Amino acid sequence: MELQQLKEYLFDFDNSHIKNTPYLNKEKLNRELIFTESYWNTIYCNLGEQLDSFFKTLNEEERGLYFKFGVECILNFIQANFTGPELTHCFSEFFHATLWTNFDCKTHLSVDDEEINVNTKHPALLSVALIIFKHCKFDTVLNLWWYWRALIVHQQILDELSPKLLDEADRLHKELQNLHLHMHFQTLLELEQAQLYQIYRNIPKSEQHLHKARELMGIKHEMVGALGKRTKYQENNVAQLQLLVTVSDSDTRCDVNEFVVPKNLALEDDVRLDTVKFNTEPDQPSLTDLEQKYLVLSIKHMIISQPRDNLYYEEIKPFLDYLLNQRNTWVVRVVALLIRCKLESSHKRTIERCLLQCEEVVQCVRREEPQCFNRLTGIFSTHFPPMWKIEEQLAELMLNTGLVKASLDIYLKLQLWEEVIVCYTLLKMRHKATEIIKERLEANPSVKLWCLLGDATDDINCYETAWELSRHCSSRAQRHWAEHLYYRKQYLNAIPHFEESLRINPLQVPLWLHYGFAALETENWQLAATAYKRYTMLEPGNFQAWNNLAKTYIKLGNKHAAHQALHDAIKCNFDNWKVWDNLMVVSVDVKAFSDVINAYHRILDVKGKHVDAEVLQALVYHVTTSAEEPNSLLRRAQELLGRLTSVCPLEGILWDLYADLAPNVATTIQRLQRAHRGYTQLGWEKDISQCRQVLRICDKLGQYVLNDEIISSDVLVSNVRLSLTASLSAIKKQQFNDPLNVDDLVILLQKVTEKCRSAVSTS
């Protein structure tokens, strides 16, 4: 198929003007085929194997018409439910005709007993498109590609992630790898594959396709530090994160055209600048439409793969600033603004701008400009959300700013009953939510409504009714049941319901976390390990989950796995000293002493002071007894103890261990003297355990000072003699139930004294 023809069939017109699109007329999509009843009758009367047989009887031109029919169906579905503007009344009139009485499109689109979102308009359009792309074999590339796109749309109108659709996508993915396309279309396909796997939180596959797209385009980006200002009254430039982008020099580069796009509202704050003002602004290239979509997906990849720490927003903001400073297509501009609204919604200086910006996006979806064909296919490579998701985001912003009544109105319109319950609770009218849900149940009973009634009334029987209504097929019913018990700390009772819900749908990310915690609380370590492992595969940015996973591995005796889990935990929370402490202790058990030292240094960075004698004793013992360890580990252990003794100079145990790593006898004695001083703090002689420590240090001091390397005239000899004399005198005065044996120390003191006298006699 020729490139221009492929472009038209794929509807790749995000960055095109009307005059360049012969596939379209000048005003709207060609909808003549959609209103041809014979197409609908043929498809709905020949479902299943009959449909395959029917399409085989058609010639290529006839199959081409059916395929165009499918393409136009899904494009109009996207316009109606995603990009706007609203379709004409002709559609409503057509789909209310008697033609549709014998086929339930909503049931056809439901997956694993999960219905499509209640706000979905004209589901028949997507239903027939899926059927055609799967059964009408017109062109291998087009069939596979449009079916992939249809799966993306299908998943986005479901309220839950569908394992069945993911299995279908995985099957299709294998076939897509065999296609050989022009660079532009191959890049576009890589981006669209990355988007679908990001939806399912398959980070490795998403990263794989983003990497391929990046290589095909020749785009590179990196975060660097640059001097700049971020507030209006800032006098000095300080280091800020800056995104640098380089692109390939190609004659085929095509700049983004001028389109009507949503306004990028300025941040009207008294202090903060809208964007960082760098001391030296780099010469940044203009990006093509595909390169901008790549950056959008890169942002999404960061959002699902990185921990929500202090750097999270700071690392993503340069990407958004870079994108919004470019000329964008309509889809890229909308998605970038929505992402910024989401990220800035928790900051008090930006929350007002977020609210106004989200309102602007909602309004722009309803406007007639730009033309619909400039909006449509960009949704497959930018995570463009359905209309109701955008309105839901607006309602959430309203709720966060205290506009409870306004947000309630939107939630009621969208039939988001869980949020309605929250709003009515805030308004102290929770009974009203119950009344509305009961009214809906009387009109149209459903599993979801029974579950929400259970949430509103705390009646566990509602979940059981929902479960029976679903014929034991609803993951939602079991999930609500499990969560009801979980939040009442009935963990043992909740576990079977968690298991049943996750058996039906294993893609419920938060549920794995709660399941793991319930198992942890009931000390079912194997179950907890399984749950946390699955959760971290889907949500790798939660340090607490990694930490709990490590705990379960320790309980199961798998310390090497715990060690790796803790490494993943610190990637998510670099400043939590307790996680570093856990890593340090486990590293001792697996003899990863380099990690022990790294972890200890990081604890000191965060906490300032920290003494763990057992860990340090294990480290020093390993360094001094293992012949296989390199000198670098000895040097690093010395550096660690040197740092510790400088911040905790009165801790005897630190000097005691530091002495074991001394390079010579004189240094050993000096450090043991500091250890002796640390052990003999006020009142030490009244504690028998402290007395034993002092006796041990005195013995070591005496032995070292008698070494031939120490001459009798060395001041160390007399100092040690005084320390031994004072310690021995203090211990002898104590009356312990279990008397200490000081005979060896008395003999040692005599030898040290004789060495002192020999120095006097020789002088």
C-alpha positions in Angstrom: 0.0 0.0 0.0 1.4 3.5 -0.9 2.4 5.8 1.9 -0.3 8.4 1.1 -3.0 5.7 1.0 -1.7 4.2 4.3 -1.8 7.7 5.8 -5.4 8.2 4.8 -6.5 4.8 5.9 -4.8 5.3 9.3 -6.3 8.8 9.5 -3.0 10.3 10.3 -4.2 13.9 10.0 -3.4 15.4 13.5 -1.0 17.9 11.9 -2.7 18.3 8.5 -5.0 20.9 7.0 -8.2 20.2 5.2 -6.8 20.9 1.7 -4.3 18.1 2.1 -6.9 15.4 3.1 -8.8 14.0 0.1 -10.2 11.3 2.3 -12.5 13.9 3.9 -14.9 16.6 2.7 -14.3 20.1 3.8 -16.6 20.1 6.8 -16.8 16.8 8.5 -16.2 13.1 8.4 -17.8 11.3 5.5 -20.7 9.6 7.4 -22.6 8.3 4.4 -21.5 4.7 5.2 -22.5 4.9 8.8 -26.1 5.6 8.0 -26.3 2.7 5.5 -28.5 0.2 7.3 -27.5 -2.7 5.1 -24.0 -2.7 6.6 -25.4 -2.9 10.1 -27.9 -5.6 9.2 -25.3 -7.7 7.4 -22.9 -7.6 10.4 -25.5 -8.2 13.2 -27.2 -11.0 11.2 -23.9 -12.9 10.6 -22.0 -12.9 13.8 -19.3 -15.4 14.6 -18.1 -17.9 12.0 -20.9 -16.9 9.6 -19.3 -13.4 9.4 -15.9 -14.8 8.4 -17.6 -16.8 5.7 -19.5 -13.8 4.5 -16.5 -11.6 4.2 -14.6 -14.3 2.2 -17.4 -14.1 -0.4 -16.7 -10.4 -1.0 -14.1 -9.1 -3.5 -11.4 -6.7 -2.3 -13.3 -3.5 -3.2 -16.3 -4.6 -1.3 -14.2 -5.6 1.7 -12.6 -2.2 1.4 -15.9 -0.5 1.8 -16.8 -2.5 4.9 -13.3 -1.7 6.3 -13.9 2.1 5.7 -17.3 1.6 7.4 -15.5 0.2 10.4 -12.9 3.1 10.4 -15.6 5.7 10.3 -17.5 4.0 13.0 -14.6 4.1 15.5 -13.6 7.7 14.5 -17.1 8.9 15.2 -17.2 7.0 18.4 -13.9 8.7 19.4 -15.4 12.1 18.5 -18.5 11.4 20.6 -16.7 10.1 23.7 -13.2 11.6 23.7 -12.3 14.6 21.6 -15.6 16.2 20.7 -17.4 18.2 19.5 -20.7 16.5 20.0 -22.1 14.5 17.1 -25.3 15.7 15.4 -28.8 14.6 16.4 -28.8 12.3 13.4 -26.8 9.8 15.3 -29.2 9.7 18.2 -32.2 9.3 15.9 -30.4 6.6 13.9 -29.4 4.5 16.9 -32.9 4.7 18.5 -34.4 3.1 15.5 -35.9 -0.4 15.6 -32.8 -1.8 14.0 -31.2 -1.9 17.5 -33.8 -3.8 19.4 -32.3 -7.2 18.8 -28.7 -6.5 19.6 -27.3 -5.2 23.0 -24.1 -3.4 22.1 -23.3 -2.6 25.8 -23.4 -6.3 26.6 -21.2 -7.1 23.6 -18.6 -4.6 24.9 -18.7 -5.8 28.5 -15.7 -7.9 29.5 -15.5 -10.4 32.4 -18.8 -9.1 33.7 -17.4 -5.6 33.7 -19.8 -3.2 31.9 -18.7 -0.2 29.9 -18.8 3.2 31.6 -22.4 4.5 31.9 -21.5 7.7 30.1 -20.4 6.0 26.9 -22.3 7.4 23.9 -23.3 5.3 20.8 -21.5 2.1 21.9 -22.7 0.4 18.6 -20.1 2.4 16.7 -17.2 0.8 18.7 -18.9 -2.6 18.8 -19.2 -2.9 15.0 -15.7 -1.5 14.5 -14.2 -4.2 16.7 -16.1 -6.9 14.7 -15.0 -5.5 11.3 -11.3 -5.1 12.2 -11.2 -8.6 13.5 -13.1 -10.4 10.8 -13.0 -8.4 7.6 -9.6 -9.3 6.2 -8.8 -6.3 4.0 -5.1 -5.5 4.6 -2.8 -7.1 7.1 -1.2 -3.9 8.3 -4.5 -2.0 8.5 -6.4 -4.9 10.2 -3.8 -5.4 12.9 -3.2 -1.7 13.5 -6.9 -0.6 13.7 -7.7 -3.6 15.9 -4.9 -2.5 18.2 -6.4 1.0 18.3 -9.9 -0.4 18.9 -8.5 -2.4 21.9 -7.0 0.9 23.3 -10.4 2.6 23.0 -12.3 -0.4 24.4 -10.1 -0.5 27.5 -10.5 3.2 28.1 -14.3 3.0 28.3 -14.1 0.2 30.9 -13.9 1.2 34.6 -11.5 -1.6 35.3 -8.4 -3.0 33.6 -9.4 -6.2 31.7 -7.2 -9.3 31.7 -9.1 -10.6 28.7 -8.3 -7.5 26.6 -4.7 -7.7 27.7 -4.5 -11.3 26.6 -5.9 -10.2 23.2 -3.4 -7.4 23.0 -0.5 -9.7 23.8 -1.7 -12.0 21.0 -1.9 -9.1 18.6 1.4 -7.7 19.7 3.2 -10.7 18.4 1.8 -10.3 15.0 2.6 -6.5 14.9 6.3 -7.3 15.4 6.4 -8.9 11.9 5.4 -5.7 10.1 7.9 -3.8 8.1 6.9 -0.2 7.7 8.2 3.2 6.6 10.0 5.0 9.4 7.2 7.5 10.2 4.6 4.8 10.5 6.9 2.4 12.4 7.5 5.2 14.9 3.8 5.9 15.2 3.1 2.2 15.8 5.8 2.0 18.5 4.2 4.9 20.3 0.8 3.4 20.1 2.1 0.1 21.4 3.8 1.9 24.2 0.6 3.6 25.2 -1.4 0.4 25.5 1.2 -1.2 27.7 1.4 1.9 29.8 -2.4 1.6 30.4 -1.8 -1.9 31.7 1.3 -0.8 33.7 3.6 -3.1 31.8 6.6 -0.9 32.3 9.3 -3.2 30.6 7.2 -3.5 27.4 6.3 0.2 27.4 10.0 1.1 27.8 11.0 -1.2 25.0 8.7 0.5 22.5 9.6 4.0 23.7 13.2 3.1 23.2 12.5 1.9 19.6 10.6 5.0 18.8 13.4 7.2 20.2 16.0 5.4 18.0 13.8 5.7 14.9 13.3 9.4 15.4 16.9 10.1 16.5 15.7 12.2 19.4 17.7 12.4 22.7 16.9 14.1 25.9 18.7 14.5 29.3 18.2 16.3 32.5 21.0 18.7 33.5 21.6 21.3 36.2 21.5 24.9 35.2 21.5 28.2 37.1 18.2 30.0 37.2 15.5 31.6 39.2 12.0 30.3 40.0 10.6 33.2 42.1 10.0 36.8 41.2 12.0 38.3 43.9 14.9 35.9 43.8 18.2 37.8 43.6 20.7 34.9 43.1 20.6 32.2 40.5 20.6 28.7 42.0 20.8 25.2 40.4 17.6 24.1 38.6 16.7 21.1 36.6 16.6 21.7 32.8 15.6 19.5 30.0 17.9 19.4 27.0 16.6 17.9 23.8 18.6 17.1 20.6 16.9 15.9 17.4 18.2 14.5 14.1 19.0 16.8 11.2 16.6 15.5 8.6 15.1 17.1 5.5 11.9 15.3 6.2 11.2 17.1 9.5 7.8 18.7 9.5 7.0 21.5 12.0 3.6 21.5 13.8 1.0 23.6 12.0 -0.9 26.5 13.7 -4.1 25.2 15.2 -6.8 26.4 17.6 -5.7 24.9 20.9 -6.7 25.4 24.6 -5.1 28.5 26.2 -2.1 27.8 28.4 -3.2 29.9 31.4 -0.4 31.9 33.1 0.3 31.3 36.8 -0.7 34.6 38.4 1.1 34.1 41.7 2.7 36.9 43.8 5.9 34.9 44.3 6.4 32.0 41.9 7.3 32.4 38.3 5.4 30.5 35.7 8.5 28.7 34.5 12.1 28.7 35.6 14.0 31.7 34.2 17.4 30.3 33.4 20.6 32.4 33.4 21.4 31.2 29.9 18.5 29.9 27.8 19.7 27.0 25.5 18.8 26.9 21.9 16.1 24.3 22.0 14.8 22.8 18.7 11.2 22.8 17.6 9.7 19.3 17.8 7.6 17.4 15.3 4.2 16.1 16.2 5.6 12.5 16.7 8.5 13.8 18.9 6.0 15.7 21.0 3.9 12.6 21.4 7.0 10.7 22.4 7.7 13.3 25.2 4.1 12.9 26.4 4.5 9.1 26.6 7.9 9.6 28.3 6.1 11.7 31.0 3.5 9.0 31.4 6.2 6.5 31.7 7.8 8.5 34.5 4.5 8.9 36.3 3.8 5.1 36.4 7.4 4.0 37.1 8.8 6.6 39.5 8.1 7.0 43.2 6.1 9.9 44.4 9.0 11.5 46.3 10.0 15.2 46.5 11.8 15.0 43.1 8.8 13.5 41.3 7.2 16.8 40.2 10.5 18.6 39.8 11.7 16.0 37.2 8.4 16.0 35.2 7.9 19.8 35.1 10.8 20.5 32.7 9.2 18.1 30.2 5.8 19.9 30.5 7.4 23.3 30.3 9.3 22.3 27.2 6.2 20.9 25.5 3.9 23.8 26.3 6.5 26.3 25.0 6.2 24.6 21.6 3.5 24.9 19.0 1.3 21.8 19.7 -1.3 19.8 17.9 -4.7 20.0 19.7 -4.4 16.6 21.3 -0.8 17.1 22.6 -1.8 20.5 24.1 -4.9 19.1 25.9 -3.0 16.1 27.4 0.0 18.2 28.5 -2.3 20.7 30.3 -4.3 17.9 32.0 -1.1 16.3 33.2 0.1 19.6 34.6 -3.3 20.1 36.3 -3.0 16.7 37.9 0.6 17.2 39.1 0.0 20.8 40.4 -3.3 20.1 42.1 -1.6 19.4 45.5 0.3 22.7 45.6 -1.5 25.7 47.2 0.1 28.2 44.8 -1.0 26.4 41.7 -4.4 24.9 42.6 -6.4 27.9 41.4 -4.6 27.8 38.0 -5.3 24.1 37.8 -9.0 24.6 38.3 -9.3 27.4 35.7 -7.1 25.4 33.3 -9.2 22.3 33.6 -12.4 24.3 33.0 -10.7 25.7 29.8 -10.0 22.1 28.6 -13.5 21.0 29.2 -14.8 24.0 27.2 -12.3 23.4 24.3 -13.6 19.8 23.9 -17.0 21.2 23.2 -15.9 23.8 20.7 -16.1 23.3 16.9 -12.5 24.3 16.3 -10.2 22.8 15.4 -11.8 20.4 12.9 -12.6 17.0 14.3 -10.1 15.2 12.0 -7.3 17.2 13.6 -8.2 15.6 17.0 -9.0 12.0 16.4 -6.1 9.6 16.0 -3.8 11.4 18.4 -5.6 9.7 21.2 -3.9 6.4 20.4 -0.4 7.8 21.3 -1.0 10.4 24.0 -3.3 8.8 26.7 -6.1 11.2 25.7 -8.9 10.5 28.3 -12.6 10.1 27.7 -14.7 13.2 28.2 -16.1 12.0 31.5 -12.6 11.5 32.8 -11.8 15.1 32.1 -14.9 16.3 33.8 -14.2 14.0 36.7 -10.7 15.6 37.0 -12.5 19.0 37.1 -14.8 17.9 39.8 -11.9 16.6 41.9 -10.2 20.0 41.6 -13.4 21.7 42.7 -13.7 19.3 45.7 -10.0 20.0 46.7 -10.7 23.8 46.6 -13.8 23.4 48.8 -16.4 23.7 46.0 -18.3 20.6 47.3 -21.7 21.5 45.8 -20.2 22.2 42.3 -18.2 19.0 42.3 -21.3 17.1 43.5 -23.3 18.3 40.5 -20.7 16.9 38.2 -20.4 13.6 40.0 -24.2 13.2 39.9 -24.2 14.0 36.1 -21.4 11.4 35.6 -23.1 8.9 38.0 -19.9 8.5 40.0 -21.7 7.2 43.1 -18.6 6.6 45.2 -17.6 10.3 44.8 -21.3 11.3 45.4 -21.1 9.5 48.7 -18.0 11.4 49.7 -19.6 14.8 48.8 -22.8 14.0 50.7 -20.8 12.9 53.7 -18.9 16.3 53.6 -22.3 18.0 53.3 -23.5 15.9 56.2 -26.2 14.4 54.0 -25.0 10.9 53.6 -28.5 9.5 53.7 -29.2 11.4 50.4 -26.6 9.2 48.6 -28.3 6.1 49.9 -31.7 7.4 48.6 -30.3 8.1 45.1 -28.6 4.7 44.8 -31.8 2.9 45.9 -33.7 4.8 43.3 -31.3 3.8 40.6 -31.4 0.2 41.8 -35.2 0.1 41.5 -34.9 1.4 37.9 -32.0 -0.7 36.8 -30.4 -3.2 39.3 -26.7 -3.8 38.7 -23.7 -5.3 40.5 -22.0 -1.9 40.8 -25.0 -0.2 42.4 -25.5 -3.0 44.9 -21.8 -2.6 45.8 -22.1 1.1 46.2 -25.3 0.7 48.3 -23.2 -1.5 50.6 -20.6 1.2 50.8 -23.2 3.8 51.6 -25.0 1.7 54.2 -22.2 -0.5 55.6 -24.5 -3.4 55.0 -22.5 -6.5 54.1 -25.6 -8.2 52.7 -25.5 -5.8 49.7 -22.1 -7.3 48.6 -23.5 -10.8 48.8 -26.5 -9.7 46.7 -24.1 -8.2 44.1 -22.1 -11.4 44.0 -25.2 -13.5 43.4 -26.5 -11.1 40.8 -23.2 -11.5 38.9 -23.5 -15.3 39.0 -20.3 -15.4 40.9 -18.4 -13.6 38.2 -17.8 -10.1 39.5 -14.4 -9.0 40.8 -16.1 -5.8 41.9 -18.5 -7.5 44.3 -15.7 -9.4 45.9 -13.5 -6.3 46.0 -16.0 -4.2 47.8 -16.7 -7.0 50.2 -13.0 -7.5 50.9 -12.4 -3.7 51.4 -15.4 -3.5 53.8 -13.8 -6.1 56.0 -10.3 -4.7 55.5 -11.0 -1.2 56.8 -12.6 -2.8 59.9 -9.3 -4.7 60.4 -11.0 -8.0 59.9 -8.0 -9.2 57.9 -8.5 -12.9 58.2 -12.1 -12.7 56.9 -11.1 -10.3 54.2 -8.4 -12.5 52.6 -10.8 -15.0 50.9 -12.6 -12.1 49.2 -9.4 -10.5 48.1 -8.3 -13.9 46.6 -11.6 -14.3 44.7 -11.6 -10.8 43.3 -8.0 -11.0 42.2 -8.5 -14.5 40.7 -11.2 -13.0 38.4 -9.2 -9.8 37.7 -5.5 -9.8 38.6 -5.0 -6.2 37.3 -6.5 -4.4 40.3 -3.4 -2.6 41.5 -4.5 -1.2 44.9 -6.2 -4.5 45.8 -2.9 -6.3 45.7 -1.5 -3.9 48.2 -4.4 -4.3 50.7 -4.3 -8.1 50.1 -0.6 -8.1 51.0 -1.1 -6.1 54.1 -3.9 -8.3 55.3 -1.7 -11.3 54.8 1.1 -9.6 56.7 -1.1 -8.8 59.6 -2.2 -12.4 59.9 1.4 -13.6 59.5 0.7 -15.5 56.4 4.2 -14.8 55.0 4.0 -16.7 51.8 0.7 -15.1 50.8 2.0 -11.7 51.7 5.1 -12.2 49.6 3.0 -13.2 46.6 0.7 -10.2 47.0 3.5 -7.7 47.4 5.5 -9.1 44.5 2.5 -8.8 42.2 1.8 -5.3 43.5 5.4 -4.1 42.9 5.3 -5.5 39.4 2.4 -3.2 38.6 3.3 -0.3 40.9 7.1 -0.2 41.3 7.2 3.2 43.0 5.8 2.4 46.4 8.7 2.0 48.9 6.5 0.7 51.7 5.4 -2.2 49.5 9.1 -3.1 48.7 9.9 -2.8 52.4 7.0 -5.1 53.4 8.0 -7.5 50.6 11.5 -7.6 52.1 10.0 -8.3 55.6 8.1 -11.3 54.2 11.2 -12.7 52.5 13.1 -12.4 55.8 10.3 -14.3 57.6 10.5 -16.9 54.9 14.3 -17.2 55.3 15.0 -15.8 51.8 17.4 -13.1 52.8 19.0 -12.6 49.3 15.5 -11.8 47.9 14.9 -9.5 50.8 18.2 -7.8 50.1 17.1 -7.1 46.5 13.7 -5.9 47.6 15.3 -3.4 49.9 17.4 -2.1 47.1 14.2 -1.4 45.2 12.7 0.2 48.3 15.5 2.8 48.6 15.1 3.7 44.9 11.6 4.8 45.8 12.5 6.6 49.1 16.1 7.6 49.2 15.7 9.7 52.4 14.0 7.1 54.7 16.7 6.1 57.2 14.7 3.1 58.4 14.7 1.5 55.0 18.4 2.1 54.8 18.7 0.5 58.3 16.8 -2.6 57.1 19.0 -2.8 54.1 22.1 -2.5 56.2 21.1 -5.3 58.6 20.1 -7.7 55.8 23.3 -6.9 53.9 25.2 -8.2 56.9 23.3 -11.4 56.7 24.1 -11.9 53.0 27.7 -10.7 53.5 27.2 -7.7 51.2 29.5 -5.5 53.3 30.0 -2.9 50.6 26.2 -2.3 50.9 26.6 -2.2 54.6 29.0 0.7 54.4 27.0 2.5 51.8 23.8 2.1 53.9 25.5 3.3 57.1 26.9 6.4 55.4 23.4 7.2 54.0 21.8 6.8 57.5 24.4 9.3 58.8 23.5 11.7 56.0 19.9 11.6 56.9 19.9 11.1 60.6 23.1 12.6 61.7 24.0 10.1 64.5 23.4 6.4 64.5 25.2 3.6 66.4 24.6 0.0 65.6 27.2 -2.0 67.4 26.2 -5.4 66.1 26.5 -4.3 62.5 29.8 -2.6 63.0 31.2 -5.6 64.9 30.2 -7.9 62.0 31.8 -5.5 59.5 35.0 -5.2 61.4 35.2 -9.0 62.0 34.7 -9.6 58.3 37.3 -7.1 57.2 39.9 -8.3 59.7 39.4 -12.1 59.1 38.6 -12.4 55.4 41.6 -12.8 53.3 39.5 -12.5 50.1 38.3 -9.0 50.7 40.2 -6.2 48.8 42.0 -3.4 50.6 39.4 -1.0 49.3 36.8 -2.5 51.7 39.3 -2.0 54.6 39.8 1.6 53.6 36.1 2.2 53.4 35.5 0.6 56.8 38.2 2.8 58.3 36.5 5.9 56.7 33.1 4.9 58.1 34.4 4.4 61.7 36.5 7.6 61.4 33.3 9.5 60.5 31.4 7.8 63.3 34.0 8.6 66.0 34.0 12.2 64.9 30.2 12.6 65.4 30.0 10.3 68.4 33.4 10.9 70.2 32.2 9.4 73.6 31.0 6.1 72.3 33.5 3.6 73.6 32.4 0.8 71.2 33.2 2.9 68.2 36.8 3.6 69.3 37.1 -0.1 70.4 36.2 -1.3 66.8 38.2 1.5 65.2 41.3 0.3 67.1 40.9 -3.1 65.4 41.4 -1.4 62.0 44.4 0.7 63.1 47.5 0.5 60.8 50.0 0.2 63.7 50.4 -0.5 67.4 50.7 3.1 68.5 47.5 4.1 66.7 45.8 1.1 68.2 46.7 2.1 71.7 45.6 5.7 71.1 42.2 4.5 69.9 41.8 2.1 72.8 42.5 4.9 75.2 39.6 6.8 73.6 37.5 3.7 73.9 38.5 3.4 77.6 37.5 7.0 78.1 34.1 6.3 76.5 33.5 3.2 78.6 34.4 5.0 81.9 31.8 7.7 81.8 30.2 8.8 85.2 28.9 5.9 87.2 30.4 3.2 85.0 31.8 1.2 87.9 28.3 0.6 89.3 27.3 -1.4 86.2 28.8 -4.9 86.1 28.5 -5.1 82.3 30.4 -1.8 81.9 33.0 -3.1 84.3 33.5 -6.2 82.2 33.9 -4.0 79.1 36.5 -1.8 80.9 38.4 -4.9 82.1 38.5 -6.1 78.5 39.8 -2.8 77.2 42.4 -2.6 80.0 43.6 -6.1 79.0 44.0 -5.0 75.4 45.7 -1.8 76.4 48.2 -3.7 78.6 48.9 -6.3 75.9 49.5 -3.7 73.2 51.7 -1.4 75.4 53.9 -4.4 76.2 54.5 -4.9 72.5 58.2 -4.5 71.5 57.2 -1.8 69.0 56.4 0.5 72.0 59.6 1.6 73.8 59.6 1.9 77.5 60.1 5.6 77.4 57.1 6.2 75.3 54.5 8.4 77.1 51.8 5.8 76.0 53.3 3.3 78.6 52.8 5.6 81.6 49.4 6.8 80.4 48.2 3.2 80.1 49.6 2.4 83.5 47.5 5.2 85.0 44.4 4.1 83.2 44.8 0.5 84.4 45.5 1.6 88.0 42.4 3.8 88.1 40.1 1.2 86.6 41.4 -1.6 88.9 41.0 0.6 92.0 37.4 1.6 91.0 36.3 -2.0 90.3 37.8 -3.4 93.6 35.7 -1.0 95.6 32.4 -2.5 94.2 30.6 -5.3 95.9 28.9 -7.3 93.1 27.0 -10.5 93.8 29.1 -12.1 91.1 32.6 -10.8 91.9 34.8 -10.0 88.9 38.1 -11.7 88.5 40.8 -9.0 88.3 43.8 -11.2 89.0 44.9 -11.2 85.4 44.7 -7.4 85.2 46.8 -7.1 88.4 49.5 -9.2 86.9 49.3 -7.2 83.6 49.5 -3.9 85.6 52.7 -5.2 87.3 54.3 -5.9 83.9 53.3 -2.4 82.6 54.7 -0.8 85.8 58.0 -2.7 85.4 58.3 -1.4 81.8 57.8 2.2 83.1 60.5 1.7 85.7 62.9 0.3 83.2 62.5 3.5 81.3 63.4 5.5 84.4 66.4 3.3 85.2 67.9 3.5 81.7 67.5 7.3 81.7 
